[in-house]
Structure formats: structure tokens, C-alpha cells
């Protein structure tokens, strides 16, 4: 199992950052997501599902993403999603944005990647934490860059 939780101060309005997590803007912060289509919208968002495809090199993996938790308040935004990749991995990620003032927010990115069978567990044991840290920090850097483009 791999777990992470990282925070990043972003010099942007909470709404600018939150807009990047909307389905039509997601590819700006997740460029390897090549498809993100609504399957079923549930009022209140929790339970909403999307079909998502992720490209790694020449390989494209498709899976169903479900909204597990959702909050859209003036000074606090939160989105938690979960999905299974094949029969090997269960991934849950959460994005929390807290307003500090009109032009500054803090984004917390956390998650867990669990092996659901012997192959998935073995693959995660062999995964290097340096690589995971690079992916996490790369994501936070992209969110900051895209959010601050909006404010300039």
C-alpha cells in the first residue's frame, strides 16, 4: 500500500483552483487523462460516476471513477474519488482546498493506492517512493501553475 498527503500554498483564489477540478477542465491538471465522461450524475455529487481513460506511454487504461465525498462551500472545497484499475489496484484520492484570503489558498492532496490481489501488492512493494513523490509534487506544481495563470 502506498499512502500520501501533501499540502501546497497557492497564490490564487479558491474558486480559481476549484475550477480546475471540474470535469471540463481536469485535463489541464491531469494531462495523461485522455477521457473523462459522465456516466451517472447523482444529486449532491456523492455517487456520481465517470468513465476515465489514462494514457501511460502507448498504453491506455480505462476505469470507472466514483465520487466518494464532496463539499463545495465558500471557504472550503473537497473532492474524494475512488477507482479500481483492473483487478490489481484500488486507488482513492482526495483534494481539499481551503481559503486563506481572497488571493491565497492551501491545497491538500492525499490518497492511497492498495493492491487488491497478490500481483497488485507485489507491484506496490516494488514501487519506489521517490517516483511516487515526483508524481505527487508534479501534480501540485501543475495545479499551482494552472491556477496562477488564471490570476495573471
C-alpha positions in Angstrom: 0.0 0.0 0.0 1.2 3.5 -0.8 -0.2 6.5 1.1 0.5 10.2 0.7 -0.6 13.6 2.0 1.0 16.8 0.7 0.0 20.4 1.1 0.8 23.3 -1.2 0.1 27.0 -0.7 -1.2 28.5 -3.9 -1.4 32.3 -4.6 -4.8 32.1 -6.2 -8.5 32.4 -5.2 -10.1 29.2 -4.0 -12.6 29.4 -6.9 -9.8 29.5 -9.5 -8.3 26.4 -8.1 -11.6 24.6 -7.7 -12.5 25.2 -11.3 -9.5 23.1 -12.3 -11.1 20.0 -10.7 -14.3 20.4 -12.8 -14.8 17.7 -15.5 -14.3 20.0 -18.4 -11.0 21.4 -17.0 -9.5 18.2 -15.5 -7.0 17.6 -18.3 -5.3 20.9 -17.5 -4.0 19.4 -14.3 -4.1 15.7 -15.3 -2.7 15.7 -18.9 -2.5 11.9 -19.0 -6.3 11.7 -18.5 -7.4 11.4 -22.2 -11.1 10.8 -21.5 -13.4 11.8 -18.6 -17.0 11.3 -19.4 -20.0 11.4 -17.1 -21.9 8.1 -16.7 -24.3 8.9 -13.9 -24.8 12.2 -12.1 -26.2 12.0 -8.5 -27.6 15.0 -6.8 -25.2 16.1 -4.1 -22.4 14.7 -6.2 -21.5 11.7 -3.9 -22.1 8.6 -6.0 -21.6 10.3 -9.3 -19.6 8.2 -11.8 -17.3 8.9 -14.7 -15.6 6.7 -17.3 -12.0 7.8 -17.3 -9.1 6.8 -19.5 -5.5 7.3 -18.6 -2.6 7.1 -21.1 0.8 5.9 -19.9 3.1 5.7 -23.0 1.3 3.8 -25.7 -1.0 2.0 -23.2 -4.5 3.4 -22.3 -6.3 2.1 -19.2 -10.0 2.8 -18.8 -11.8 2.6 -15.4 -14.8 3.9 -13.6 -14.3 6.8 -11.1 -16.8 7.3 -8.4 -17.2 10.5 -6.2 -16.9 9.3 -2.6 -17.1 12.7 -0.8 -17.9 16.2 -1.9 -18.1 19.6 -0.4 -18.4 23.0 -2.1 -18.5 25.8 0.4 -17.3 29.3 0.1 -14.1 28.8 2.0 -13.7 25.0 1.8 -13.8 22.7 -1.2 -13.3 18.9 -1.1 -13.5 16.1 -3.6 -12.7 12.5 -2.9 -12.8 9.9 -5.7 -12.1 6.2 -5.9 -11.5 3.7 -8.7 -10.2 0.2 -9.4 -7.5 -0.4 -12.0 -8.1 -3.8 -13.4 -8.3 -6.3 -10.6 -5.0 -5.3 -9.2 -5.3 -1.8 -7.6 -7.8 0.3 -5.6 -7.0 4.0 -5.7 -8.6 6.7 -3.6 -7.6 10.4 -3.9 -8.8 13.5 -2.2 -8.3 17.1 -3.0 -9.1 19.7 -0.3 -8.8 23.4 -0.9 -9.0 25.9 2.0 -9.3 29.6 1.5 -6.8 31.7 3.4 -7.8 35.1 1.9 -9.2 36.3 -1.4 -5.9 35.6 -3.2 -4.3 32.6 -1.3 -5.4 29.1 -0.7 -4.0 25.8 0.5 -4.4 22.6 -1.5 -4.1 19.3 0.3 -3.6 16.3 -2.0 -3.9 12.9 -0.3 -4.5 9.3 -1.3 -3.9 5.7 -1.0 -3.1 3.0 -3.6 -3.7 -0.5 -2.4 -3.0 -3.8 -4.1 -6.2 -5.9 -4.3 -4.6 -9.1 -5.3 -1.1 -10.7 -5.0 0.1 -9.1 -8.2 -1.0 -5.6 -7.2 0.5 -6.0 -3.7 3.8 -7.2 -5.2 3.9 -4.3 -7.7 3.3 -1.7 -5.0 6.1 -3.3 -2.8 8.5 -2.9 -5.7 7.4 0.7 -6.4 9.9 3.3 -5.4 8.7 6.1 -3.1 10.9 8.6 -4.9 8.9 8.1 -8.1 5.6 8.5 -6.2 6.9 11.7 -4.6 7.8 13.0 -8.0 4.3 12.3 -9.4 2.7 14.0 -6.3 4.8 17.1 -6.5 4.5 17.3 -10.2 0.7 17.3 -9.8 0.8 20.0 -7.2 3.1 22.1 -9.3 0.7 21.8 -12.3 -2.3 22.9 -10.2 -0.3 25.9 -8.9 0.8 26.8 -12.4 -2.6 26.5 -14.0 -4.3 28.3 -11.1 -1.9 31.2 -11.2 -2.3 31.5 -15.0 -5.9 32.4 -14.2 -5.0 35.2 -11.8 -2.4 36.9 -14.2 
